[in-house]
Amino acid sequence: MPRRAAITLIALAVLLMPLAGCKTAQTRGEKPWDFACPAAGTAVSYDDGRRLTFSGSDPADANACLARTEAGAQVRLIWGMVEDTAGEGRGHRPAMAPLFPAKTGSNVGYTADLSSPGSGIQYRFDTRWRLVGYETIAVPAGRFNTLVFERSVQGTGANAGQSFKLTYYVEGGSGVVLKRTVELGRGGSTLMRPFQAVKFSRPPPPRPEPQPAGPAGPPRS
């Protein structure tokens, strides 16, 4: 082999070596994931002490999921991930709609208004959601295949120095969030906390309908 060609091949190999260990999202042939609330009877317990039993979607809004706590209080989850409270912010329901059906790389950005509990002071945050991809995770409840949604939050105006990132791990078959992580940015703070599932159960499949008896045989002679 000529010396110049050999040098070129060596240089190319050196350039490709760092890429060999990189993990890239595989989107070819990926089927978009369409959102649906967890089926009624689905239950999940988290390591922060909460237990939610889902009752399906809100009759007035199919993109808001309803659940009950052990104490009987109703919880409303926008797109199954954002609790419908002032502390989580307002504006998620319509703004997140373009994210679905979601596939790797799908993203959406908007501004949400958060209120501080007690004082009621409002803060505006630029918010961006992105489906990072798919990941198999292990939590105390077991091992699951999940979709990984990233929610990046950046303060505006006087609150511009505050930022944080939440990552949601959603079980694809049920739509239940099995884990959430919280990463604070420089100068960031948030009342939102991480959690993971310690128990998870689905409702039993419906019993098959009884089949009608077949036609009677010919009369005996």
VMD Tcl script that draws the C-alpha trace (Angstrom):
set ca {
  {0.00 0.00 0.00}
  {1.40 3.47 -0.84}
  {2.62 5.36 2.22}
  {0.22 8.30 1.65}
  {-2.83 5.98 1.47}
  {-1.75 4.20 4.66}
  {-1.45 7.53 6.50}
  {-4.93 8.54 5.28}
  {-6.46 5.29 6.55}
  {-4.79 5.67 9.95}
  {-6.04 9.25 10.28}
  {-9.58 8.16 9.38}
  {-9.48 5.39 11.98}
  {-8.39 7.88 14.67}
  {-11.28 10.18 13.79}
  {-13.83 7.36 13.98}
  {-12.63 5.92 17.29}
  {-14.44 8.49 19.52}
  {-17.64 7.94 17.55}
  {-17.61 4.20 18.14}
  {-18.60 4.66 21.79}
  {-21.32 7.27 21.18}
  {-24.97 6.34 21.56}
  {-27.24 8.00 19.05}
  {-31.02 7.95 18.89}
  {-32.40 5.46 16.41}
  {-35.35 7.04 14.61}
  {-35.51 4.99 11.41}
  {-38.74 3.01 11.40}
  {-39.70 4.35 14.85}
  {-43.45 4.40 15.41}
  {-44.63 7.65 17.05}
  {-46.00 7.23 20.56}
  {-49.49 8.60 20.99}
  {-50.54 9.71 24.42}
  {-53.34 7.98 26.32}
  {-54.17 8.14 30.03}
  {-53.46 5.05 32.16}
  {-56.37 2.62 32.16}
  {-58.78 2.77 35.09}
  {-57.50 0.59 37.93}
  {-53.80 1.13 37.16}
  {-51.98 1.86 40.42}
  {-48.52 3.16 41.28}
  {-46.79 3.85 44.61}
  {-43.76 6.15 44.83}
  {-40.86 6.38 47.26}
  {-42.10 9.82 48.42}
  {-45.13 8.15 50.03}
  {-47.71 8.83 47.34}
  {-49.98 6.15 45.92}
  {-52.13 6.92 42.87}
  {-54.94 4.81 41.50}
  {-56.01 5.98 38.06}
  {-59.62 6.26 36.96}
  {-59.04 7.15 33.30}
  {-59.18 10.49 31.53}
  {-61.15 13.57 32.50}
  {-64.55 13.34 30.69}
  {-64.12 17.01 29.75}
  {-60.52 16.64 28.52}
  {-59.03 13.36 27.26}
  {-55.51 14.75 27.73}
  {-55.91 15.17 31.49}
  {-55.66 12.00 33.57}
  {-57.57 11.51 36.81}
  {-56.31 9.57 39.82}
  {-57.08 9.20 43.51}
  {-54.68 9.21 46.44}
  {-55.02 6.74 49.31}
  {-56.78 9.51 51.27}
  {-59.33 9.87 48.47}
  {-58.12 13.22 47.10}
  {-58.38 13.65 43.34}
  {-55.22 14.34 41.34}
  {-55.34 15.70 37.79}
  {-52.26 15.07 35.61}
  {-51.87 17.06 32.39}
  {-50.61 14.75 29.64}
  {-50.09 12.22 32.44}
  {-46.92 13.99 33.62}
  {-47.66 17.47 35.01}
  {-49.83 17.75 38.11}
  {-52.49 20.41 37.59}
  {-51.39 22.75 40.37}
  {-50.17 26.34 40.56}
  {-46.79 25.10 41.78}
  {-46.30 23.05 38.58}
  {-47.41 26.01 36.48}
  {-50.22 26.85 34.10}
  {-50.34 26.69 30.33}
  {-49.04 23.14 29.81}
  {-52.27 21.63 28.48}
  {-52.57 23.51 25.16}
  {-48.87 24.22 24.70}
  {-47.75 20.58 24.90}
  {-50.30 19.33 22.35}
  {-47.91 19.56 19.35}
  {-45.51 17.17 21.12}
  {-47.84 14.23 20.42}
  {-47.73 11.78 18.73}
  {-44.11 11.87 19.92}
  {-41.00 10.30 18.50}
  {-37.33 10.76 19.28}
  {-36.43 14.41 18.85}
  {-40.00 15.73 19.09}
  {-39.97 18.98 21.04}
  {-42.08 22.01 21.91}
  {-41.38 25.31 23.70}
  {-43.63 27.79 25.51}
  {-43.88 30.04 28.57}
  {-45.54 28.77 31.76}
  {-46.59 30.74 34.84}
  {-45.69 29.22 38.21}
  {-47.05 30.44 41.54}
  {-45.18 30.22 44.82}
  {-47.21 28.28 47.43}
  {-48.36 30.55 50.24}
  {-47.32 33.93 48.81}
  {-49.00 33.39 45.45}
  {-46.21 35.33 43.71}
  {-46.06 34.37 40.03}
  {-42.92 33.57 38.09}
  {-42.61 33.13 34.35}
  {-40.49 30.31 32.98}
  {-39.51 29.43 29.43}
  {-40.23 25.73 29.15}
  {-39.10 23.19 26.57}
  {-40.09 19.53 26.31}
  {-38.23 16.94 24.25}
  {-38.54 13.20 23.77}
  {-34.92 12.18 24.28}
  {-35.53 8.56 23.30}
  {-36.17 5.16 24.86}
  {-34.48 3.53 27.84}
  {-34.85 0.40 29.94}
  {-34.77 1.41 33.61}
  {-34.70 -0.45 36.91}
  {-36.71 0.97 39.82}
  {-37.84 -0.74 43.04}
  {-41.09 -1.67 41.26}
  {-39.17 -3.64 38.61}
  {-37.52 -3.28 35.23}
  {-39.40 -1.42 32.48}
  {-39.07 -0.08 28.95}
  {-39.71 3.65 29.07}
  {-39.90 6.80 26.99}
  {-37.61 9.54 28.30}
  {-39.10 13.05 28.25}
  {-36.93 16.01 29.20}
  {-38.46 19.24 30.55}
  {-36.02 22.17 30.62}
  {-37.10 25.25 32.56}
  {-35.44 28.68 32.44}
  {-36.58 31.71 34.45}
  {-37.24 35.04 32.75}
  {-36.87 38.69 33.79}
  {-35.81 39.13 37.41}
  {-35.86 35.35 37.74}
  {-33.53 34.75 34.79}
  {-30.81 33.18 36.93}
  {-33.01 30.25 37.91}
  {-33.07 27.09 35.82}
  {-33.67 23.37 36.28}
  {-34.33 20.24 34.27}
  {-36.81 17.45 34.97}
  {-36.59 14.07 33.27}
  {-39.65 11.82 33.16}
  {-39.47 8.08 32.49}
  {-42.86 6.96 31.17}
  {-43.82 3.29 30.81}
  {-44.90 3.12 27.19}
  {-47.65 0.52 27.52}
  {-49.52 2.20 30.37}
  {-48.51 5.87 30.17}
  {-47.50 5.90 33.85}
  {-44.52 7.99 35.02}
  {-42.27 5.50 36.83}
  {-39.44 7.87 37.64}
  {-38.61 11.58 37.69}
  {-35.19 13.14 38.20}
  {-34.42 16.78 39.01}
  {-31.26 18.57 37.93}
  {-30.66 22.14 39.14}
  {-28.92 24.66 36.93}
  {-26.57 27.37 38.12}
  {-28.39 29.39 40.79}
  {-31.45 27.20 40.32}
  {-33.92 25.97 42.89}
  {-37.28 24.25 42.70}
  {-39.88 22.71 45.00}
  {-40.26 19.83 42.54}
  {-38.65 16.66 43.81}
  {-37.40 13.40 42.27}
  {-39.31 10.16 42.78}
  {-39.45 6.58 41.56}
  {-42.02 3.80 41.62}
  {-41.81 1.18 44.37}
  {-45.00 -0.65 43.32}
  {-46.84 -0.77 40.01}
  {-49.85 -2.76 38.91}
  {-52.20 -2.86 35.94}
  {-55.88 -3.79 36.02}
  {-56.62 -7.42 35.15}
  {-57.62 -7.98 31.51}
  {-61.38 -8.13 30.90}
  {-62.93 -11.57 30.94}
  {-63.90 -12.88 27.51}
  {-67.59 -12.68 26.68}
  {-69.34 -16.06 26.91}
  {-69.96 -17.48 23.46}
  {-73.52 -18.53 22.54}
  {-74.14 -22.23 22.18}
  {-73.92 -23.62 18.65}
  {-76.98 -24.65 16.66}
  {-78.76 -27.80 17.74}
  {-78.07 -30.95 15.76}
  {-80.61 -32.61 13.44}
  {-83.65 -34.14 15.15}
  {-83.42 -37.79 15.94}
  {-85.48 -40.10 13.72}
}
mol new
graphics top color blue
foreach p $ca { graphics top sphere $p radius 0.5 }
foreach p [lrange $ca 0 end-1] q [lrange $ca 1 end] { graphics top cylinder $p $q radius 0.2 }
display resetview
